[in-house]
Amino acid sequence: MKKRILMCSLVAALAPAGMLLATSSTALAQTAPQSRTVTPAIEGFHVEKVPRLEQGAALHFHVYGTRNATVNVTIDGATRSVQMQETDPGRYSGSYVIGNHDRFQPDSPVTAEMRLGSQIATTVLRDGLVGGAGASALASAPSQESVRQLASKDTGVVSAAPGAAPPPPPRTTERPRVARYCTSCAIVEKVEIVRDAVGSSRALASDVQAAQRYRVTVRFNTTEATQAIEYDNNPGYRKGDRVRVIDGVLSLDKE
């Protein structure tokens, strides 16, 4: 009987302490901060406008917003989208070189999409793609006349087939070179028209045109390394052009 009374006394003495511990645990659980989900936000979106939407022209896009996100830019009527690169924290840049299969206008909708995890933010470019008095629609299709042969001493270079887009006229002025350290800057070393191997030695004109590709070889300013970039259509670059190469995308260097 004495042992039973002693046990009951111990239980009664420890009960308030147990209730106190349970209450403290509940309070800590209620006051513990919850993890916050970062929602992507686009704070700015603009494009470096061009005088004309013509083949070979490069549109440079810039998006500003949340860091470490995945950003893409799409143009209504374009054949592909632009995968933007985060050049600085929260700043994303990318370029689009117009090809002859693109069918968009100066006022075509341009959308930027920012993705962070499962969250997505979008915005539409307010300004058009063309600036200045030269605003116009996409350049008309090339005429059906033979174009000049691109000069080159390398093997595999052939004259352009009838109906191919002619090279742009020679540029009369060139901006003075500015000494600066730029890892993406390069000079166009040569432009070639090459053909893939065809099954017949007497291929039809349509077969020759289908197998024809344009190869632009550039030499980087800082490393003297070379890189060849191929296009299905004439990109409009000429030997000696100052360009930039960002993730395999070639664009004119305007700085």
Summary of the structure (lengths in Angstrom):
residues: 255
radius of gyration: 31.0
end to end distance: 98.1
largest distance: 117.6
contacts: 644
relative contact order: 0.14
helix: 14%
strand: 33%
